[in-house]
Amino acid sequence: MKKKSTTNVRHLKRVLSLLGPLLLVVFVYLQWQTLGLFSSLSRIVTQPAAVDDMVDRLRASATFLPLKDTREPSETWFISTLADVSEPEGEAKNLVFPSAASSGRVLCIAAPSRRDGTRNAYALAWRDALPRGAALRPGLAFVSETAYDHSNIWHGLTALAPFASWHARSRCAARPARWALFHHGEVRLGMSRWLTTLAEATTGVNMTVETFETPGPVCFEEAVVFRRNLEGLTRERLLAAFDFMRCKARAYCGAVDVPETGGGDPSALRVTLLFRSGGRAFKDEAAVRRVFERECARVAGCTVAAAHSDTMTFCDQVRLLSATDVLISAHGAQMTNLLFMDRNSSIMEFYPMGWRQRAGGGQFVYRWMADRAGMRHEGSWWDPDGEPCPGSPDILSCYKNRQIGHNETYFAQWAARVFPAAKERKVRAAGEVSPEERRRQATTCNCS
């Protein structure tokens, strides 16, 4: 037993004597591995060829996909691989580049086609490894995709409003260096003059539209994309966006302190007849005007102004509607100018024969707009008279641009309800807010 114990002690001493050299070997090995790793990194950093090879690999990783992916629903076929979100909270659904969602990559677009969105393409790329031949556009790009268009001022306004809200939310710091406009993935080269001026007034910078006429792709240093118009934009944020655009447009056009009619009386009622020419014009404008002037005369401090929208500049329309409490107009794009009226103003709308039966929900867009802008849509009148369109279900071919008659009795009764109520609201508002406070509110465009 004693002999066995002595043997075990001898073995233990031998193991302990070898432990030191063994640990030294392990330490030297690990050091060698570490030095080898740093040596590899050092070769990559110090050898330009290795850096160029890595950049080339990153360039090649940028994969271009169809800008319009017809496998997806129309709401998401534009840049379909990424999900848009309502961020910051309450904003319309959007995509931001670069961002965590894009893994820090910027948006690149190759868009040679103005007729087929499936021929245009997009890719995500790292700024220092852009696709070959790509041009980097500095600054922030506002990228707008719409199922409608950017020329009709009503449709265009629904595309513009999310950007106005986004710009205001940034405390007016997010100013676009350029715009990129698409319809179903097809390139568009601009907005109507009315929309362009409103966008410039809202953002404080001239509008530059990307044409995508370069030989290679165009990459944007920063970009925000709205592809669903107002979807996701809360009622509160939309109302704030309309207030913001109204304020900015008034400041741009010098309509900040619109003088009151009636000797400076803030409770004076201002009625505007905004006429159209051609399609959906009144057949007898003079008769229509006489009806409303007669009813206006029954209300203290009430005046009537009349104008044709097609003879007015953008700022003419801003100034006129800024001085309007009741807007009377036929259904049409010119009614988008109600944007420039004060909250709680009134709208009276008119249609030709056939619209009620054939136009569908689209005929109510200004009713919706008035509600979203904090105004009162006081109802509509559909002309009941006119020749039908037998065998023609297409509103565009027959009903859309008919002219509108008038019903003197109905118009007078309608005005007799609307005008006094609008006057009462103005009297009440004049007593609640001082002229100085009204001027302060009119000159403060809320960037938040």
ZAKOL-387483 format. One record per residue (C-alpha): residue number from 1; x negated, y negated, z. Coordinates in steps of 0.1 Angstrom, whole numbers, always signed. Layout:
// residues N
+-----+-------+-------+-------+
! num !    px !    py !    pz !
+-----+-------+-------+-------+
! NUM !     X !     Y !     Z !
...
+-----+-------+-------+-------+
END
This chain:
// residues 448
+-----+-------+-------+-------+
! num !    px !    py !    pz !
+-----+-------+-------+-------+
!   1 !    +0 !    +0 !    +0 !
!   2 !   -28 !   -24 !    +9 !
!   3 !   -46 !   -15 !   -24 !
!   4 !   -15 !   -24 !   -44 !
!   5 !   -11 !   -58 !   -27 !
!   6 !   -47 !   -66 !   -35 !
!   7 !   -42 !   -58 !   -72 !
!   8 !   -11 !   -81 !   -74 !
!   9 !   -30 !  -110 !   -59 !
!  10 !   -58 !  -105 !   -84 !
!  11 !   -33 !  -106 !  -113 !
!  12 !   -17 !  -138 !   -99 !
!  13 !   -51 !  -155 !   -97 !
!  14 !   -58 !  -146 !  -133 !
!  15 !   -25 !  -160 !  -145 !
!  16 !   -30 !  -193 !  -126 !
!  17 !   -65 !  -196 !  -141 !
!  18 !   -51 !  -193 !  -176 !
!  19 !   -22 !  -217 !  -170 !
!  20 !   -42 !  -249 !  -173 !
!  21 !   -58 !  -240 !  -207 !
!  22 !   -24 !  -229 !  -220 !
!  23 !    -7 !  -262 !  -211 !
!  24 !   -36 !  -280 !  -227 !
!  25 !   -30 !  -261 !  -259 !
!  26 !    +7 !  -268 !  -259 !
!  27 !    +0 !  -305 !  -252 !
!  28 !   -25 !  -307 !  -281 !
!  29 !    +0 !  -290 !  -304 !
!  30 !   +28 !  -314 !  -296 !
!  31 !    +5 !  -344 !  -301 !
!  32 !    -5 !  -330 !  -335 !
!  33 !   +31 !  -326 !  -345 !
!  34 !   +39 !  -361 !  -334 !
!  35 !   +10 !  -376 !  -352 !
!  36 !   +20 !  -357 !  -383 !
!  37 !   +55 !  -371 !  -381 !
!  38 !   +42 !  -407 !  -377 !
!  39 !   +17 !  -400 !  -405 !
!  40 !   +46 !  -391 !  -428 !
!  41 !   +66 !  -422 !  -419 !
!  42 !   +34 !  -443 !  -423 !
!  43 !   +29 !  -429 !  -458 !
!  44 !   +65 !  -438 !  -467 !
!  45 !   +62 !  -473 !  -454 !
!  46 !   +27 !  -480 !  -468 !
!  47 !   +32 !  -464 !  -501 !
!  48 !   +54 !  -484 !  -525 !
!  49 !   +62 !  -454 !  -547 !
!  50 !   +78 !  -436 !  -518 !
!  51 !   +99 !  -467 !  -509 !
!  52 !  +110 !  -470 !  -546 !
!  53 !  +119 !  -434 !  -547 !
!  54 !  +141 !  -437 !  -516 !
!  55 !  +158 !  -468 !  -531 !
!  56 !  +164 !  -450 !  -564 !
!  57 !  +180 !  -422 !  -545 !
!  58 !  +203 !  -446 !  -527 !
!  59 !  +212 !  -463 !  -560 !
!  60 !  +221 !  -430 !  -575 !
!  61 !  +243 !  -422 !  -546 !
!  62 !  +268 !  -450 !  -555 !
!  63 !  +296 !  -431 !  -573 !
!  64 !  +320 !  -451 !  -594 !
!  65 !  +357 !  -441 !  -592 !
!  66 !  +387 !  -453 !  -611 !
!  67 !  +399 !  -487 !  -597 !
!  68 !  +435 !  -475 !  -604 !
!  69 !  +439 !  -439 !  -593 !
!  70 !  +472 !  -427 !  -608 !
!  71 !  +472 !  -397 !  -585 !
!  72 !  +481 !  -420 !  -556 !
!  73 !  +513 !  -440 !  -550 !
!  74 !  +513 !  -475 !  -565 !
!  75 !  +507 !  -491 !  -531 !
!  76 !  +474 !  -474 !  -526 !
!  77 !  +461 !  -465 !  -560 !
!  78 !  +437 !  -496 !  -559 !
!  79 !  +405 !  -485 !  -542 !
!  80 !  +423 !  -453 !  -532 !
!  81 !  +396 !  -436 !  -512 !
!  82 !  +398 !  -461 !  -483 !
!  83 !  +428 !  -467 !  -460 !
!  84 !  +437 !  -503 !  -454 !
!  85 !  +445 !  -516 !  -419 !
!  86 !  +463 !  -545 !  -403 !
!  87 !  +433 !  -560 !  -386 !
!  88 !  +430 !  -584 !  -370 !
!  89 !  +464 !  -574 !  -354 !
!  90 !  +494 !  -587 !  -373 !
!  91 !  +476 !  -594 !  -406 !
!  92 !  +486 !  -579 !  -439 !
!  93 !  +470 !  -545 !  -446 !
!  94 !  +435 !  -552 !  -459 !
!  95 !  +400 !  -537 !  -466 !
!  96 !  +369 !  -555 !  -455 !
!  97 !  +334 !  -551 !  -470 !
!  98 !  +308 !  -545 !  -456 !
!  99 !  +324 !  -529 !  -425 !
! 100 !  +322 !  -498 !  -404 !
! 101 !  +349 !  -482 !  -427 !
! 102 !  +325 !  -487 !  -457 !
! 103 !  +294 !  -475 !  -436 !
! 104 !  +280 !  -510 !  -441 !
! 105 !  +281 !  -508 !  -478 !
! 106 !  +293 !  -536 !  -501 !
! 107 !  +320 !  -534 !  -528 !
! 108 !  +309 !  -531 !  -564 !
! 109 !  +334 !  -533 !  -594 !
! 110 !  +329 !  -526 !  -630 !
! 111 !  +359 !  -540 !  -648 !
! 112 !  +357 !  -543 !  -686 !
! 113 !  +394 !  -538 !  -692 !
! 114 !  +423 !  -563 !  -689 !
! 115 !  +448 !  -538 !  -701 !
! 116 !  +441 !  -505 !  -685 !
! 117 !  +432 !  -503 !  -648 !
! 118 !  +421 !  -467 !  -651 !
! 119 !  +392 !  -478 !  -672 !
! 120 !  +379 !  -501 !  -645 !
! 121 !  +359 !  -486 !  -616 !
! 122 !  +346 !  -494 !  -581 !
! 123 !  +318 !  -480 !  -559 !
! 124 !  +303 !  -487 !  -525 !
! 125 !  +266 !  -495 !  -523 !
! 126 !  +240 !  -507 !  -499 !
! 127 !  +230 !  -543 !  -506 !
! 128 !  +193 !  -534 !  -510 !
! 129 !  +201 !  -505 !  -533 !
! 130 !  +227 !  -518 !  -557 !
! 131 !  +235 !  -498 !  -589 !
! 132 !  +212 !  -505 !  -618 !
! 133 !  +222 !  -536 !  -637 !
! 134 !  +245 !  -549 !  -610 !
! 135 !  +249 !  -586 !  -602 !
! 136 !  +252 !  -596 !  -565 !
! 137 !  +277 !  -624 !  -560 !
! 138 !  +268 !  -643 !  -528 !
! 139 !  +294 !  -654 !  -502 !
! 140 !  +329 !  -642 !  -495 !
! 141 !  +352 !  -629 !  -523 !
! 142 !  +390 !  -628 !  -519 !
! 143 !  +401 !  -597 !  -540 !
! 144 !  +438 !  -597 !  -548 !
! 145 !  +456 !  -567 !  -564 !
! 146 !  +494 !  -572 !  -570 !
! 147 !  +521 !  -552 !  -587 !
! 148 !  +536 !  -585 !  -598 !
! 149 !  +515 !  -613 !  -613 !
! 150 !  +495 !  -644 !  -604 !
! 151 !  +513 !  -667 !  -628 !
! 152 !  +549 !  -667 !  -615 !
! 153 !  +547 !  -690 !  -585 !
! 154 !  +571 !  -669 !  -563 !
! 155 !  +553 !  -636 !  -570 !
! 156 !  +519 !  -653 !  -567 !
! 157 !  +528 !  -669 !  -534 !
! 158 !  +534 !  -634 !  -519 !
! 159 !  +499 !  -625 !  -530 !
! 160 !  +484 !  -657 !  -517 !
! 161 !  +501 !  -658 !  -483 !
! 162 !  +479 !  -630 !  -467 !
! 163 !  +447 !  -648 !  -477 !
! 164 !  +461 !  -681 !  -462 !
! 165 !  +468 !  -662 !  -430 !
! 166 !  +433 !  -646 !  -430 !
! 167 !  +416 !  -680 !  -437 !
! 168 !  +435 !  -697 !  -409 !
! 169 !  +428 !  -668 !  -385 !
! 170 !  +391 !  -673 !  -390 !
! 171 !  +395 !  -709 !  -378 !
! 172 !  +392 !  -719 !  -414 !
! 173 !  +356 !  -706 !  -416 !
! 174 !  +363 !  -678 !  -441 !
! 175 !  +362 !  -698 !  -473 !
! 176 !  +361 !  -679 !  -506 !
! 177 !  +332 !  -684 !  -528 !
! 178 !  +352 !  -667 !  -556 !
! 179 !  +384 !  -648 !  -562 !
! 180 !  +389 !  -615 !  -581 !
! 181 !  +424 !  -610 !  -594 !
! 182 !  +440 !  -577 !  -605 !
! 183 !  +474 !  -565 !  -617 !
! 184 !  +476 !  -527 !  -616 !
! 185 !  +438 !  -526 !  -616 !
! 186 !  +436 !  -548 !  -647 !
! 187 !  +415 !  -580 !  -646 !
! 188 !  +433 !  -613 !  -645 !
! 189 !  +415 !  -645 !  -652 !
! 190 !  +434 !  -670 !  -631 !
! 191 !  +466 !  -681 !  -614 !
! 192 !  +491 !  -706 !  -625 !
! 193 !  +481 !  -742 !  -620 !
! 194 !  +506 !  -746 !  -591 !
! 195 !  +492 !  -716 !  -573 !
! 196 !  +456 !  -726 !  -580 !
! 197 !  +462 !  -760 !  -565 !
! 198 !  +479 !  -745 !  -535 !
! 199 !  +450 !  -721 !  -529 !
! 200 !  +425 !  -749 !  -532 !
! 201 !  +445 !  -771 !  -508 !
! 202 !  +448 !  -742 !  -484 !
! 203 !  +411 !  -731 !  -483 !
! 204 !  +395 !  -765 !  -489 !
! 205 !  +374 !  -752 !  -518 !
! 206 !  +378 !  -751 !  -556 !
! 207 !  +389 !  -718 !  -570 !
! 208 !  +363 !  -698 !  -590 !
! 209 !  +377 !  -666 !  -605 !
! 210 !  +354 !  -637 !  -613 !
! 211 !  +357 !  -627 !  -650 !
! 212 !  +336 !  -595 !  -648 !
! 213 !  +321 !  -603 !  -682 !
! 214 !  +286 !  -593 !  -671 !
! 215 !  +271 !  -562 !  -688 !
! 216 !  +269 !  -543 !  -655 !
! 217 !  +289 !  -541 !  -623 !
! 218 !  +296 !  -570 !  -600 !
! 219 !  +289 !  -565 !  -563 !
! 220 !  +302 !  -589 !  -536 !
! 221 !  +281 !  -598 !  -506 !
! 222 !  +313 !  -599 !  -486 !
! 223 !  +349 !  -592 !  -496 !
! 224 !  +384 !  -589 !  -482 !
! 225 !  +409 !  -570 !  -503 !
! 226 !  +447 !  -573 !  -501 !
! 227 !  +465 !  -548 !  -523 !
! 228 !  +500 !  -547 !  -509 !
! 229 !  +510 !  -584 !  -508 !
! 230 !  +528 !  -591 !  -475 !
! 231 !  +530 !  -555 !  -462 !
! 232 !  +518 !  -553 !  -426 !
! 233 !  +520 !  -591 !  -421 !
! 234 !  +542 !  -598 !  -390 !
! 235 !  +570 !  -623 !  -391 !
! 236 !  +551 !  -645 !  -367 !
! 237 !  +519 !  -645 !  -388 !
! 238 !  +539 !  -651 !  -420 !
! 239 !  +557 !  -681 !  -405 !
! 240 !  +523 !  -694 !  -393 !
! 241 !  +509 !  -689 !  -428 !
! 242 !  +538 !  -709 !  -444 !
! 243 !  +533 !  -737 !  -418 !
! 244 !  +496 !  -737 !  -425 !
! 245 !  +500 !  -739 !  -463 !
! 246 !  +527 !  -766 !  -460 !
! 247 !  +504 !  -787 !  -437 !
! 248 !  +474 !  -783 !  -460 !
! 249 !  +494 !  -791 !  -492 !
! 250 !  +508 !  -822 !  -476 !
! 251 !  +474 !  -834 !  -465 !
! 252 !  +460 !  -826 !  -500 !
! 253 !  +487 !  -846 !  -517 !
! 254 !  +488 !  -875 !  -493 !
! 255 !  +523 !  -866 !  -481 !
! 256 !  +514 !  -863 !  -444 !
! 257 !  +534 !  -893 !  -433 !
! 258 !  +564 !  -893 !  -457 !
! 259 !  +585 !  -925 !  -450 !
! 260 !  +620 !  -919 !  -439 !
! 261 !  +649 !  -932 !  -460 !
! 262 !  +676 !  -953 !  -444 !
! 263 !  +653 !  -980 !  -431 !
! 264 !  +629 !  -957 !  -413 !
! 265 !  +657 !  -938 !  -395 !
! 266 !  +643 !  -903 !  -386 !
! 267 !  +678 !  -889 !  -386 !
! 268 !  +685 !  -899 !  -422 !
! 269 !  +696 !  -870 !  -443 !
! 270 !  +677 !  -865 !  -476 !
! 271 !  +693 !  -844 !  -503 !
! 272 !  +674 !  -833 !  -534 !
! 273 !  +689 !  -819 !  -566 !
! 274 !  +659 !  -800 !  -583 !
! 275 !  +671 !  -794 !  -618 !
! 276 !  +657 !  -769 !  -644 !
! 277 !  +655 !  -774 !  -681 !
! 278 !  +666 !  -747 !  -706 !
! 279 !  +675 !  -714 !  -690 !
! 280 !  +695 !  -715 !  -658 !
! 281 !  +700 !  -753 !  -662 !
! 282 !  +734 !  -768 !  -652 !
! 283 !  +756 !  -773 !  -683 !
! 284 !  +766 !  -807 !  -669 !
! 285 !  +740 !  -822 !  -646 !
! 286 !  +757 !  -855 !  -643 !
! 287 !  +790 !  -839 !  -631 !
! 288 !  +771 !  -818 !  -605 !
! 289 !  +752 !  -849 !  -593 !
! 290 !  +784 !  -869 !  -589 !
! 291 !  +800 !  -842 !  -567 !
! 292 !  +771 !  -841 !  -542 !
! 293 !  +766 !  -879 !  -543 !
! 294 !  +802 !  -883 !  -533 !
! 295 !  +800 !  -859 !  -504 !
! 296 !  +766 !  -874 !  -493 !
! 297 !  +782 !  -908 !  -491 !
! 298 !  +806 !  -895 !  -465 !
! 299 !  +776 !  -889 !  -441 !
! 300 !  +758 !  -918 !  -425 !
! 301 !  +723 !  -923 !  -437 !
! 302 !  +725 !  -897 !  -465 !
! 303 !  +708 !  -902 !  -498 !
! 304 !  +705 !  -881 !  -529 !
! 305 !  +674 !  -877 !  -552 !
! 306 !  +673 !  -858 !  -585 !
! 307 !  +644 !  -845 !  -604 !
! 308 !  +633 !  -820 !  -630 !
! 309 !  +606 !  -796 !  -618 !
! 310 !  +591 !  -792 !  -652 !
! 311 !  +582 !  -829 !  -655 !
! 312 !  +564 !  -830 !  -621 !
! 313 !  +529 !  -823 !  -610 !
! 314 !  +521 !  -801 !  -580 !
! 315 !  +517 !  -831 !  -557 !
! 316 !  +549 !  -847 !  -571 !
! 317 !  +567 !  -816 !  -560 !
! 318 !  +550 !  -815 !  -526 !
! 319 !  +559 !  -852 !  -519 !
! 320 !  +595 !  -848 !  -530 !
! 321 !  +602 !  -816 !  -510 !
! 322 !  +584 !  -830 !  -480 !
! 323 !  +611 !  -857 !  -480 !
! 324 !  +639 !  -832 !  -484 !
! 325 !  +663 !  -819 !  -458 !
! 326 !  +688 !  -802 !  -482 !
! 327 !  +676 !  -786 !  -514 !
! 328 !  +702 !  -779 !  -542 !
! 329 !  +688 !  -759 !  -571 !
! 330 !  +695 !  -731 !  -595 !
! 331 !  +677 !  -697 !  -589 !
! 332 !  +642 !  -699 !  -603 !
! 333 !  +605 !  -703 !  -596 !
! 334 !  +609 !  -740 !  -589 !
! 335 !  +627 !  -730 !  -556 !
! 336 !  +594 !  -718 !  -543 !
! 337 !  +588 !  -755 !  -535 !
! 338 !  +610 !  -750 !  -505 !
! 339 !  +577 !  -741 !  -488 !
! 340 !  +570 !  -778 !  -484 !
! 341 !  +602 !  -786 !  -466 !
! 342 !  +603 !  -789 !  -428 !
! 343 !  +614 !  -760 !  -407 !
! 344 !  +652 !  -759 !  -402 !
! 345 !  +659 !  -775 !  -436 !
! 346 !  +687 !  -762 !  -458 !
! 347 !  +689 !  -745 !  -492 !
! 348 !  +719 !  -742 !  -516 !
! 349 !  +714 !  -718 !  -545 !
! 350 !  +732 !  -713 !  -579 !
! 351 !  +732 !  -685 !  -605 !
! 352 !  +746 !  -680 !  -640 !
! 353 !  +774 !  -655 !  -647 !
! 354 !  +762 !  -619 !  -647 !
! 355 !  +735 !  -622 !  -620 !
! 356 !  +756 !  -610 !  -592 !
! 357 !  +765 !  -578 !  -611 !
! 358 !  +732 !  -570 !  -628 !
! 359 !  +702 !  -587 !  -610 !
! 360 !  +699 !  -564 !  -580 !
! 361 !  +681 !  -573 !  -548 !
! 362 !  +655 !  -595 !  -566 !
! 363 !  +681 !  -623 !  -568 !
! 364 !  +678 !  -628 !  -530 !
! 365 !  +641 !  -636 !  -529 !
! 366 !  +647 !  -672 !  -519 !
! 367 !  +671 !  -662 !  -493 !
! 368 !  +644 !  -641 !  -478 !
! 369 !  +618 !  -668 !  -482 !
! 370 !  +639 !  -694 !  -465 !
! 371 !  +644 !  -671 !  -436 !
! 372 !  +607 !  -662 !  -433 !
! 373 !  +597 !  -699 !  -436 !
! 374 !  +621 !  -709 !  -407 !
! 375 !  +647 !  -725 !  -429 !
! 376 !  +684 !  -721 !  -435 !
! 377 !  +698 !  -705 !  -467 !
! 378 !  +733 !  -720 !  -467 !
! 379 !  +747 !  -695 !  -493 !
! 380 !  +749 !  -691 !  -531 !
! 381 !  +773 !  -697 !  -559 !
! 382 !  +775 !  -673 !  -588 !
! 383 !  +792 !  -688 !  -619 !
! 384 !  +822 !  -666 !  -626 !
! 385 !  +827 !  -678 !  -662 !
! 386 !  +810 !  -668 !  -693 !
! 387 !  +810 !  -642 !  -721 !
! 388 !  +800 !  -607 !  -710 !
! 389 !  +772 !  -587 !  -725 !
! 390 !  +790 !  -555 !  -738 !
! 391 !  +767 !  -525 !  -740 !
! 392 !  +737 !  -544 !  -727 !
! 393 !  +726 !  -534 !  -691 !
! 394 !  +694 !  -554 !  -695 !
! 395 !  +695 !  -587 !  -676 !
! 396 !  +665 !  -600 !  -695 !
! 397 !  +683 !  -597 !  -729 !
! 398 !  +715 !  -615 !  -720 !
! 399 !  +721 !  -628 !  -685 !
! 400 !  +689 !  -641 !  -671 !
! 401 !  +687 !  -675 !  -688 !
! 402 !  +723 !  -684 !  -693 !
! 403 !  +732 !  -719 !  -682 !
! 404 !  +754 !  -726 !  -652 !
! 405 !  +787 !  -743 !  -650 !
! 406 !  +802 !  -761 !  -620 !
! 407 !  +833 !  -759 !  -598 !
! 408 !  +839 !  -794 !  -584 !
! 409 !  +863 !  -783 !  -557 !
! 410 !  +841 !  -755 !  -544 !
! 411 !  +809 !  -776 !  -545 !
! 412 !  +826 !  -804 !  -526 !
! 413 !  +839 !  -781 !  -499 !
! 414 !  +805 !  -764 !  -496 !
! 415 !  +786 !  -798 !  -493 !
! 416 !  +812 !  -809 !  -467 !
! 417 !  +802 !  -780 !  -445 !
! 418 !  +764 !  -782 !  -451 !
! 419 !  +757 !  -820 !  -451 !
! 420 !  +772 !  -829 !  -417 !
! 421 !  +757 !  -799 !  -399 !
! 422 !  +723 !  -808 !  -413 !
! 423 !  +727 !  -844 !  -403 !
! 424 !  +736 !  -833 !  -367 !
! 425 !  +704 !  -812 !  -365 !
! 426 !  +684 !  -842 !  -376 !
! 427 !  +699 !  -865 !  -351 !
! 428 !  +692 !  -840 !  -324 !
! 429 !  +656 !  -834 !  -335 !
! 430 !  +650 !  -872 !  -337 !
! 431 !  +659 !  -875 !  -300 !
! 432 !  +637 !  -846 !  -290 !
! 433 !  +605 !  -856 !  -308 !
! 434 !  +590 !  -891 !  -309 !
! 435 !  +577 !  -905 !  -342 !
! 436 !  +542 !  -904 !  -329 !
! 437 !  +545 !  -867 !  -321 !
! 438 !  +559 !  -860 !  -355 !
! 439 !  +530 !  -877 !  -371 !
! 440 !  +505 !  -858 !  -349 !
! 441 !  +522 !  -825 !  -358 !
! 442 !  +521 !  -834 !  -395 !
! 443 !  +484 !  -841 !  -395 !
! 444 !  +473 !  -810 !  -374 !
! 445 !  +469 !  -779 !  -395 !
! 446 !  +465 !  -750 !  -371 !
! 447 !  +434 !  -729 !  -379 !
! 448 !  +441 !  -699 !  -356 !
+-----+-------+-------+-------+
END
